[in-house]
Amino acid sequence: MLNKKPKYIDESKCTGCTTCVEYCPVQYPDQFNQEISQNKAVHIYFPQAIPLVAYIDESCLYLKENKCRICEGVCKNNAIDLNQTPETKEINVGAIILSTGLEPYDPKVRSEYHYGDFENVITSMEFERLLSSTGPYQGEILRTSDKKHPHKIAWIQCVGSRQVIPGGNSYCSAVCCTYAQKQVILTKDHDAEAECTIFHNDIRSYGKDFERFFERTEKLPGVQFIRSYTSIVKEHPETKNVTVRYSTPDDGVKAEEFDMVVLSVGLNPPADAQEMAKKFGIELNHHDFCKVNPVNPMETNRLGVFVSGAFQGPTDIPESVFSASGAGSQCGELLDYQRGRKAH
């Protein structure tokens, strides 16, 4: 059973010109840009979307209060259709691949990071959007507090991962070390004089050529890796700089001030993992990721239901891609007796 939500826009008529976006009066935090910038009730979800057509979400004044409809008047192609309704379609399938993605860890549950309290403590997801040319500042790395370029940045690793404590996950999230290194390299591309510090438990850059990637990052001028557990202790009342306290083997406990601190958040299972497991009749492991066959990690306990990507557990893009290929090939193998026959 598939449920299709209405876009309130006729895809066959919309050209993606975004005239409707310009005139829409509703503004609210843009979820795609991690709520750093503002969005409109009618918008294209992200600039590279395929198909490149707009849609109207539930913040629309007409859908909530039966007023406005400005977008109808300005659309030259008459693509706005506010009378669309949800559709339900039932289809018969021979196999299913669950590739659900995951949820980033929410650092607000850990008060020692002061995420949400200190303006220049951000997550790695937010920093990723700052680096992007389609992000809130068109690729400029700017601080939230004063829109100035930070020149001294710290990354704190294992936020929510490898922590056997309340509010933490005991497993390694697999990707955090490497994506932090990528962010450091891109930061140095933006500002060659930037000082970048990565606080870590230990570096786990496993995967094809990822060790070389670590060595490349480590050799950059102005970049240092410090093995230490850290805590964020204060925010300067005027500059809004953030002080990080950490321990060293030689100099004891030190405190250092940074323009910005990036929390390298770990990966959580999908929020609706339990509901999904019940719906498809599959088992989950004790972390709420899908329980798979150790010798065939695309196979679940139920015949015809396969899994790929991060629902197997935290994984990077290359592994997600080849697990998807593996799941697809196993679907083909399972359904080979139907090949060449007319679908019903």
QUIQUI-V740739 format. One record per backbone hydrogen bond with DSSP energy under -1.0 kcal/mol. NH is the residue of the N-H (numbers start at 1). CO is the residue of the C=O. E is the energy in kcal/mol with one decimal. If there is no record, write none. Layout:
# QUIQUI-V740739
nh=NH co=CO e=E
nh=NH co=CO e=E
This chain:
# QUIQUI-V740739
nh=2 co=89 e=-3.7
nh=4 co=87 e=-3.3
nh=10 co=79 e=-3.4
nh=13 co=10 e=-1.5
nh=14 co=10 e=-2.0
nh=22 co=18 e=-1.6
nh=23 co=19 e=-1.4
nh=24 co=20 e=-1.2
nh=28 co=39 e=-1.8
nh=30 co=37 e=-2.9
nh=34 co=31 e=-1.6
nh=35 co=30 e=-3.6
nh=36 co=33 e=-1.8
nh=39 co=28 e=-3.2
nh=43 co=55 e=-2.2
nh=49 co=46 e=-2.2
nh=53 co=51 e=-2.1
nh=55 co=43 e=-1.9
nh=56 co=7 e=-2.2
nh=57 co=41 e=-2.5
nh=60 co=57 e=-1.7
nh=64 co=60 e=-1.9
nh=65 co=61 e=-3.4
nh=66 co=62 e=-1.8
nh=74 co=70 e=-1.5
nh=75 co=71 e=-1.4
nh=78 co=75 e=-1.0
nh=81 co=8 e=-2.2
nh=84 co=81 e=-1.3
nh=87 co=4 e=-2.5
nh=89 co=2 e=-2.9
nh=96 co=304 e=-2.7
nh=98 co=306 e=-3.1
nh=103 co=268 e=-2.4
nh=105 co=266 e=-2.6
nh=109 co=106 e=-1.4
nh=110 co=107 e=-1.7
nh=113 co=110 e=-1.6
nh=114 co=111 e=-1.1
nh=117 co=114 e=-1.4
nh=118 co=114 e=-2.3
nh=121 co=118 e=-1.6
nh=122 co=261 e=-2.5
nh=124 co=263 e=-2.1
nh=127 co=123 e=-2.2
nh=128 co=124 e=-2.0
nh=129 co=125 e=-1.3
nh=130 co=126 e=-1.7
nh=131 co=127 e=-1.8
nh=135 co=132 e=-1.7
nh=138 co=135 e=-1.4
nh=140 co=137 e=-1.5
nh=143 co=148 e=-2.4
nh=147 co=143 e=-1.7
nh=153 co=195 e=-2.7
nh=154 co=260 e=-2.1
nh=155 co=197 e=-3.0
nh=156 co=262 e=-2.5
nh=157 co=199 e=-2.6
nh=159 co=264 e=-1.6
nh=160 co=158 e=-1.1
nh=162 co=171 e=-1.9
nh=163 co=169 e=-2.8
nh=165 co=163 e=-1.8
nh=168 co=165 e=-2.2
nh=169 co=160 e=-1.6
nh=175 co=173 e=-1.9
nh=179 co=175 e=-2.6
nh=180 co=176 e=-1.9
nh=181 co=177 e=-1.6
nh=182 co=178 e=-2.2
nh=183 co=179 e=-2.1
nh=184 co=180 e=-2.0
nh=185 co=181 e=-2.3
nh=186 co=182 e=-2.3
nh=187 co=183 e=-2.2
nh=188 co=184 e=-2.4
nh=189 co=185 e=-1.5
nh=190 co=186 e=-1.8
nh=191 co=187 e=-2.7
nh=194 co=191 e=-1.9
nh=195 co=151 e=-3.2
nh=196 co=222 e=-2.6
nh=197 co=153 e=-2.2
nh=198 co=224 e=-2.6
nh=199 co=155 e=-3.2
nh=200 co=226 e=-2.3
nh=206 co=204 e=-1.1
nh=210 co=207 e=-1.5
nh=213 co=209 e=-1.6
nh=214 co=210 e=-2.0
nh=215 co=211 e=-2.3
nh=216 co=212 e=-2.5
nh=217 co=213 e=-2.1
nh=218 co=214 e=-2.7
nh=219 co=215 e=-1.3
nh=220 co=217 e=-1.4
nh=223 co=220 e=-1.4
nh=224 co=196 e=-2.2
nh=226 co=198 e=-2.8
nh=228 co=200 e=-1.6
nh=228 co=226 e=-1.0
nh=231 co=245 e=-1.9
nh=232 co=112 e=-1.4
nh=233 co=243 e=-2.1
nh=236 co=241 e=-2.9
nh=240 co=236 e=-1.5
nh=242 co=258 e=-2.8
nh=243 co=234 e=-2.7
nh=244 co=256 e=-3.1
nh=245 co=231 e=-3.0
nh=246 co=254 e=-2.7
nh=248 co=252 e=-1.5
nh=254 co=246 e=-3.6
nh=256 co=244 e=-2.6
nh=258 co=242 e=-3.1
nh=259 co=152 e=-2.0
nh=260 co=152 e=-1.4
nh=261 co=120 e=-2.4
nh=262 co=154 e=-3.4
nh=263 co=122 e=-3.0
nh=264 co=156 e=-2.6
nh=265 co=263 e=-1.6
nh=266 co=159 e=-2.1
nh=268 co=103 e=-3.9
nh=273 co=270 e=-1.7
nh=276 co=272 e=-2.4
nh=277 co=273 e=-2.5
nh=278 co=274 e=-2.0
nh=279 co=275 e=-2.2
nh=280 co=276 e=-2.5
nh=281 co=277 e=-1.1
nh=282 co=277 e=-1.7
nh=285 co=289 e=-3.0
nh=288 co=285 e=-2.0
nh=290 co=311 e=-2.7
nh=291 co=283 e=-2.6
nh=293 co=299 e=-1.8
nh=296 co=293 e=-1.4
nh=299 co=296 e=-2.5
nh=300 co=305 e=-1.2
nh=305 co=302 e=-1.8
nh=306 co=96 e=-3.4
nh=307 co=298 e=-2.0
nh=308 co=98 e=-2.1
nh=312 co=309 e=-1.8
nh=320 co=316 e=-2.0
nh=321 co=317 e=-2.5
nh=322 co=318 e=-2.2
nh=323 co=319 e=-2.0
nh=324 co=320 e=-1.8
nh=325 co=321 e=-2.0
nh=326 co=322 e=-2.1
nh=327 co=323 e=-2.5
nh=328 co=324 e=-2.5
nh=329 co=325 e=-2.3
nh=330 co=326 e=-1.9
nh=331 co=327 e=-1.8
nh=332 co=328 e=-2.0
nh=333 co=329 e=-2.0
nh=334 co=330 e=-2.3
nh=335 co=331 e=-2.1
nh=338 co=335 e=-1.9
nh=339 co=336 e=-1.3
nh=341 co=338 e=-2.1
